[in-house]
């Protein structure tokens, strides 16, 4: 595995992938550590997870630099990511015991209840865009539930993958309880099939989700999938324009636009559309693009050259079909894989900017005649991860979010984000299952019925 610095295009450290024998040894170790860990009191699991949180905060500057070198995340955002990982560790250390407590149920038995028991080693296939957070939002609840975690990370962030394993080892977790496998996709398929793996979780593209779900289904393994998104932000006529534009621009530029739940399509009712476009261009233009390790950088490079090129294809083809470039629209000159904040207007169905997930700092503005058409356009997508609506009428916003927008996470007057306290996941081609909150920790457990005469 070859690391390439996305800020310069220069090659960095090279890592060797594991042999089949090495993978077998690590899976054997994971299974053995699980057998011990499942008997470990929750109080001790929580103590170790709190140590992980302390280490994440103590080393957040180093971890942020590692993320910047491998996938281009601006340093301040990398430090924030490490802090968020510490938060999810502390959250589950505090709440896991209540989430996993036996639930008494009245039946014809003298006593009956549901007990939540661990399954075994869980295989986590994770992406590069949030190289720490994506892993921790599965690992923290998974370990507290009593499972072992086997990680196959994205091939462009091997240093992050190994650092994650070291964090858990340094905190005192059993060797093998959190295991990183530096392997390719073919080897990952063999891991899914391995009898020692009891479940699979994937965060990635819809295409990857289909492949993993098929492989896991063949071997009757439980799967959770968090896939792509083309999140709509519906802006109604009575929205506070300044506040709305600030939130929209922030969401579109988060992680240099490389986020499944970043705002992708801005659907604005016509009386407000022209002013929204003007203000959005101003807000996006004000963002500072630069080296991720420089202070003040808002937008770093795209993580890989092929990703930047795919983003530009989507822009070019959308323009060819009638979209207009209001800002940006061309890759930045010079070294690295930079793409500037960009705004496309006149976007409509049939263009890549409407139909596909645009994974970069390109905002697509879509006009709607009225509220009804705006909601219809928002739902006119195979995806269903996140959505937001902006209106001064709080109860109208609530009704639209709860009853009318088809997505797993619907927000009113705020950017869509993940939070340890709330379940996270999508519908449609954005996947199934949930991470975080009570729902996340119960995805990979045996909800066991216990009945006593």
PyMOL commands that set and color helices and strands:
alter all, ss='L'
color gray80, all
select helices_A, chain A and resi 20-37+42-58+60-71+75-99+133-144+158-170+185-193+206-218+241-257+270-285+305-320+352-355+371-379+394-404+428-430+437-441
alter helices_A, ss='H'
color red, helices_A
select strands_A, chain A and resi 2-4+11-14+103-104+111-118+121-125+148-152+178-180+197-203+222-226+232-235+265-269+324-327+342-345+362-368+386-390+409-412+431-432+445-452
alter strands_A, ss='S'
color yellow, strands_A
deselect
rebuild
show_as cartoon
